[in-house]
């Protein structure tokens, strides 16, 4: 079948602003959008720039807007979007060239979540790893699926308004460690999240959940972070309840509906 592909183009060396170029190619319904882009780059226009790596939905490098929605080019089939396809870079991040955006602000926010295990307690007596039950693992299992593609963060209206907002992906990372029974850095991360650019900027638009290619319930995870920050609603972190360094964002009688 013949496919018409309109692609956003921008070369900072010669363009003052972005524009669109249209290509017609023959593709199968089962071809991925990544295959179509590779076909255009290989046979139509070698100057086309886009990121890709594993091509199997694991690395997250080929996230882009396809027909107005954030998707992974390697997981989106032609039959999913039709014969008229518009491909654009992610919103909210500066375009470096064509479909490539500057991911530095995204990863800076990610690093602010202290994305590593914090545990100062002595190792177990047998010298082996710190164990946890299947139930303890299940508490944060979904948050571990994040591939840092930025599809969620760049679909968020709050992030569009200001890239100083940590964004959904960073909050999912915080959730992954805060609810890990082996981690002892929950109070530090909740203190970070209590700042102006933390969870308070999430207005529950659900764009992030809809955009996630790994089907992570991001809005739910952020809601659980908000719950953890209200002392009267959580008994999971008694040390946080007593802490004077993590002030509650809302009065003690706040209900979940108000969040």
C-alpha positions as CSV (number, residue, x, y, z in Angstrom):
1,X,0.0,0.0,0.0
2,X,1.1,3.6,-0.6
3,X,1.7,5.6,2.5
4,X,1.9,9.4,2.7
5,X,4.2,10.5,5.5
6,X,4.4,14.2,6.6
7,X,7.5,14.7,8.7
8,X,8.5,17.7,10.8
9,X,11.9,18.9,9.6
10,X,14.3,21.3,11.3
11,X,18.0,21.8,10.7
12,X,19.5,24.4,13.2
13,X,22.4,25.1,10.7
14,X,20.1,26.5,8.0
15,X,16.5,26.7,9.3
16,X,15.1,29.6,11.3
17,X,12.0,27.6,12.1
18,X,10.6,24.1,11.6
19,X,8.6,23.0,8.5
20,X,7.1,19.8,7.2
21,X,8.1,17.7,4.2
22,X,5.9,15.0,2.7
23,X,7.1,11.6,1.4
24,X,5.2,8.8,-0.4
25,X,6.5,5.3,0.1
26,X,5.3,1.7,-0.4
27,X,4.8,-0.1,2.9
28,X,3.0,-3.1,4.3
29,X,0.3,-2.8,6.9
30,X,2.5,-4.8,9.3
31,X,5.5,-2.5,8.9
32,X,6.4,-0.4,11.9
33,X,6.6,3.4,11.7
34,X,10.3,2.9,12.4
35,X,10.6,0.8,9.3
36,X,8.9,3.5,7.3
37,X,11.3,6.1,8.6
38,X,14.3,3.9,7.8
39,X,12.9,3.5,4.3
40,X,12.6,7.2,3.8
41,X,16.1,7.8,5.3
42,X,17.7,5.1,3.2
43,X,16.0,5.7,-0.1
44,X,14.4,9.2,-0.1
45,X,16.3,11.6,2.1
46,X,19.4,10.6,3.9
47,X,19.4,13.9,5.9
48,X,16.4,12.8,8.0
49,X,17.4,12.6,11.7
50,X,15.7,10.5,14.4
51,X,16.8,8.4,17.3
52,X,16.5,4.6,17.4
53,X,18.4,1.8,19.0
54,X,17.0,-1.6,20.0
55,X,13.9,-1.4,17.8
56,X,12.0,-3.7,20.2
57,X,10.3,-1.3,22.6
58,X,12.9,-1.6,25.4
59,X,15.4,1.3,25.0
60,X,12.7,4.0,24.6
61,X,14.9,6.1,22.3
62,X,12.4,6.3,19.4
63,X,9.5,8.0,21.2
64,X,7.9,10.6,18.9
65,X,4.5,12.1,18.1
66,X,2.6,10.0,15.5
67,X,-0.6,11.4,14.3
68,X,-0.7,13.7,17.3
69,X,0.0,11.0,20.0
70,X,3.2,10.1,21.7
71,X,4.2,6.6,20.7
72,X,7.3,4.4,20.1
73,X,8.0,4.2,16.4
74,X,9.2,0.6,16.8
75,X,5.9,-0.5,18.4
76,X,3.4,1.3,16.2
77,X,2.3,-0.4,13.0
78,X,1.1,1.2,9.8
79,X,-2.3,-0.4,10.2
80,X,-2.6,1.2,13.6
81,X,-2.4,4.8,12.2
82,X,-3.5,4.5,8.6
83,X,-2.1,5.5,5.2
84,X,-1.7,9.2,6.1
85,X,0.9,9.6,8.8
86,X,2.2,12.7,10.5
87,X,5.4,12.3,12.5
88,X,6.7,15.1,14.8
89,X,9.2,15.4,17.7
90,X,8.0,15.2,21.3
91,X,6.5,18.4,22.7
92,X,8.0,20.3,25.6
93,X,11.6,19.6,24.8
94,X,13.8,21.7,22.5
95,X,14.2,20.3,19.0
96,X,17.8,19.5,18.2
97,X,17.2,18.4,14.6
98,X,14.1,16.9,12.9
99,X,12.7,14.3,15.2
100,X,15.5,14.5,17.8
101,X,14.8,16.5,21.0
102,X,17.2,17.6,23.7
103,X,16.6,15.1,26.5
104,X,18.9,16.8,29.0
105,X,16.1,18.5,31.0
106,X,14.3,15.2,31.2
107,X,17.3,13.3,32.6
108,X,18.2,16.1,35.0
109,X,14.7,15.8,36.5
110,X,15.2,12.0,36.6
111,X,18.5,12.4,38.5
112,X,16.8,14.6,41.1
113,X,14.8,11.6,42.3
114,X,17.9,9.9,43.6
115,X,17.4,6.9,41.2
116,X,19.4,4.3,43.1
117,X,19.0,2.2,46.2
118,X,19.7,4.0,49.5
119,X,20.4,1.6,52.4
120,X,22.9,2.4,55.1
121,X,22.0,-0.7,57.3
122,X,24.6,-3.5,57.7
123,X,24.4,-6.3,55.2
124,X,22.6,-9.4,56.2
125,X,24.5,-11.7,58.5
126,X,25.0,-14.3,55.7
127,X,26.5,-11.6,53.5
128,X,24.0,-12.2,50.7
129,X,21.5,-9.8,49.2
130,X,18.6,-8.1,51.0
131,X,15.6,-10.2,50.5
132,X,11.9,-9.2,50.1
133,X,8.7,-11.1,49.8
134,X,6.8,-11.4,46.6
135,X,4.2,-9.1,48.1
136,X,6.8,-6.5,48.9
137,X,8.1,-6.7,45.3
138,X,4.6,-6.4,43.9
139,X,4.2,-3.1,45.8
140,X,6.4,-1.3,43.3
141,X,6.8,-3.8,40.5
142,X,4.9,-1.8,37.9
143,X,7.1,1.3,38.4
144,X,10.2,-0.8,37.4
145,X,8.9,-1.1,33.9
146,X,9.7,2.5,33.0
147,X,12.1,2.7,30.0
148,X,12.6,6.5,30.2
149,X,11.3,7.2,26.8
150,X,9.7,10.5,27.9
151,X,6.4,9.8,26.2
152,X,4.5,10.4,29.5
153,X,6.4,13.5,30.5
154,X,6.1,15.2,27.1
155,X,2.4,14.5,27.0
156,X,1.8,16.3,30.3
157,X,0.2,19.8,30.1
158,X,2.0,20.8,33.4
159,X,5.4,19.9,31.8
160,X,4.4,21.9,28.7
161,X,3.8,24.9,30.9
162,X,7.2,24.6,32.6
163,X,10.0,22.0,32.2
164,X,11.0,22.7,35.8
165,X,8.2,20.4,36.8
166,X,9.8,17.0,37.5
167,X,7.3,15.3,35.3
168,X,5.5,11.9,35.4
169,X,8.6,9.8,34.5
170,X,10.6,11.2,37.4
171,X,7.7,10.7,39.8
172,X,7.4,7.1,38.7
173,X,11.1,6.7,39.4
174,X,10.6,8.1,42.9
175,X,7.7,5.7,43.4
176,X,9.8,2.7,42.4
177,X,12.3,3.4,45.2
178,X,10.0,4.9,47.9
179,X,7.9,1.8,48.0
180,X,10.8,-0.6,47.8
181,X,11.1,-2.3,51.2
182,X,14.9,-2.5,50.9
183,X,15.3,1.3,50.4
184,X,15.8,3.7,53.3
185,X,15.7,7.0,51.3
186,X,11.9,7.5,51.3
187,X,12.0,10.6,53.5
188,X,14.6,12.3,51.3
189,X,12.7,11.7,48.1
190,X,9.3,12.7,49.6
191,X,11.0,16.0,50.7
192,X,12.1,16.6,47.1
193,X,8.6,15.8,45.9
194,X,7.1,18.3,48.4
195,X,8.8,21.1,46.5
196,X,7.0,23.5,44.1
197,X,7.9,21.4,41.1
198,X,6.9,18.1,42.6
199,X,3.6,16.2,43.0
200,X,1.6,19.4,43.5
201,X,2.0,20.2,39.8
202,X,0.2,17.0,38.8
203,X,-3.4,17.8,38.0
204,X,-4.5,14.3,37.1
205,X,-5.0,14.8,33.4
206,X,-4.2,11.1,32.7
207,X,-2.3,12.0,29.6
208,X,0.8,10.3,31.0
209,X,-1.1,7.0,31.6
210,X,-2.6,7.1,28.1
211,X,0.8,7.7,26.5
212,X,2.9,5.1,28.4
213,X,4.0,2.4,25.9
214,X,4.6,0.0,28.9
215,X,1.0,0.5,30.2
216,X,2.2,1.8,33.6
217,X,-0.6,3.2,35.7
218,X,1.3,6.5,36.1
219,X,-1.5,8.6,37.5
220,X,-2.2,5.9,40.1
221,X,1.4,5.9,41.1
222,X,1.5,9.7,41.5
223,X,-1.7,9.4,43.6
224,X,0.1,7.0,45.9
225,X,3.0,9.4,46.3
226,X,0.5,12.1,47.3
227,X,-1.0,9.8,49.8
228,X,2.4,9.0,51.2
229,X,3.0,12.7,51.7
230,X,-0.1,13.2,53.9
231,X,0.8,11.9,57.5
232,X,-2.9,11.3,58.4
233,X,-3.4,9.0,55.5
234,X,-0.4,6.8,55.6
235,X,1.0,4.3,58.1
236,X,3.4,2.8,55.7
237,X,6.2,5.3,56.5
238,X,6.0,6.0,60.3
239,X,9.4,7.7,60.3
240,X,8.1,10.2,57.7
241,X,5.0,11.0,59.8
242,X,7.3,12.0,62.7
243,X,9.7,13.9,60.4
244,X,9.8,17.7,60.7
245,X,11.7,17.9,57.4
246,X,8.8,16.8,55.2
247,X,5.8,19.1,55.8
248,X,2.4,17.9,54.7
249,X,1.1,19.5,51.5
250,X,-2.4,19.5,52.8
251,X,-4.3,19.8,56.2
252,X,-4.5,16.5,58.2
253,X,-8.2,16.1,57.4
254,X,-7.6,16.1,53.6
255,X,-9.4,13.3,51.7
256,X,-8.2,11.6,48.6
257,X,-10.9,13.3,46.5
258,X,-9.3,16.6,47.4
259,X,-5.9,15.5,46.1
